[in-house]
């Protein structure tokens, strides 16, 4: 696995999410991944400095791509949906019910 810095510019991030291009990353995937402006502090847009993407999100999108064999866009959308469920507190509920079901099934199988 390649090491990437905590914040990566679009070119480095696109290489990490290969076969993604920097333009594709900025225009389509950018809204689903944590990013900040590469301009001077306080800038709201990324006109001259470009966008910088957070390593944790890039690694999670790459893991989804590898696990499910999907495109970078599909992986970023899936990641955004998982994050949304977590923000709403639903992810813990869903995983908790799945864990309870698995434990009950294991108890039935084991004498």
C-alpha positions in Angstrom: 0.0 0.0 0.0 1.3 3.4 -0.9 1.8 6.1 1.8 0.0 9.4 1.2 0.3 12.6 3.3 -2.5 13.7 5.5 -3.8 16.2 2.9 -3.2 15.4 -0.8 -3.7 17.5 -3.8 -6.0 16.3 -6.6 -3.2 14.8 -8.7 -1.8 12.7 -5.8 -5.3 11.7 -4.7 -6.3 10.7 -8.2 -3.2 8.5 -8.6 -4.1 6.8 -5.3 -7.7 6.2 -6.6 -6.5 5.1 -10.0 -8.2 4.9 -12.6 -9.5 8.3 -11.4 -8.3 11.6 -13.0 -7.8 14.9 -11.1 -10.7 16.5 -13.1 -13.0 13.6 -12.3 -12.0 13.7 -8.6 -12.6 17.5 -8.3 -15.9 17.6 -10.2 -17.6 14.3 -9.3 -16.1 12.7 -6.2 -15.1 15.9 -4.4 -18.5 16.4 -2.8 -18.4 13.0 -1.2 -14.9 13.3 0.3 -13.5 15.6 3.0 -11.6 18.4 1.3 -10.3 21.8 1.9 -9.1 24.7 -0.3 -5.4 24.7 -1.1 -5.4 28.5 -1.1 -4.2 30.8 1.6 -5.9 30.4 5.0 -9.5 31.7 5.0 -10.2 31.1 1.3 -13.6 29.5 0.7 -13.1 28.3 -2.8 -10.1 26.6 -4.5 -9.7 28.8 -7.5 -5.9 29.1 -7.6 -4.7 26.6 -5.0 -6.8 23.6 -5.9 -8.5 21.2 -3.6 -6.7 19.1 -1.0 -8.3 15.8 0.1 -8.0 14.1 3.5 -6.0 10.9 3.7 -8.5 9.0 5.8 -11.4 9.5 3.4 -9.1 8.5 0.4 -8.1 5.3 2.2 -11.7 4.4 3.0 -12.8 5.0 -0.6 -9.9 2.9 -1.9 -10.8 0.1 0.5 -14.4 0.1 -0.8 -13.1 0.0 -4.3 -10.9 -2.9 -3.6 -13.5 -4.8 -1.6 -16.4 -4.5 -4.0 -14.5 -3.9 -7.3 -16.5 -0.7 -8.1 -15.5 2.6 -9.7 -14.2 5.5 -7.6 -17.5 7.3 -8.0 -19.5 4.4 -6.7 -17.1 3.9 -3.9 -17.3 7.6 -2.9 -21.1 7.5 -3.0 -21.1 4.4 -0.8 -18.7 6.0 1.6 -20.9 9.1 1.8 -24.0 7.0 2.5 -22.2 5.1 5.3 -21.0 8.4 6.8 -24.6 9.7 6.6 -25.9 6.7 8.4 -23.3 7.1 11.1 -24.1 10.8 11.5 -27.8 10.0 12.0 -26.9 7.3 14.6 -28.5 4.6 12.4 -25.3 2.7 11.7 -24.9 1.7 15.3 -28.5 0.5 15.4 -28.2 -1.5 12.1 -24.9 -3.1 13.1 -26.2 -3.8 16.6 -29.3 -5.6 15.3 -27.1 -7.6 12.8 -24.8 -8.6 15.7 -27.7 -9.7 17.9 -29.2 -11.8 15.0 -25.8 -13.4 14.4 -25.4 -14.2 18.1 -28.9 -15.7 18.3 -28.2 -17.9 15.2 -24.9 -19.0 16.7 -26.7 -20.1 19.9 -29.2 -22.1 17.9 -26.4 -23.9 16.0 -24.3 -24.6 19.1 -25.8 -27.2 21.5 
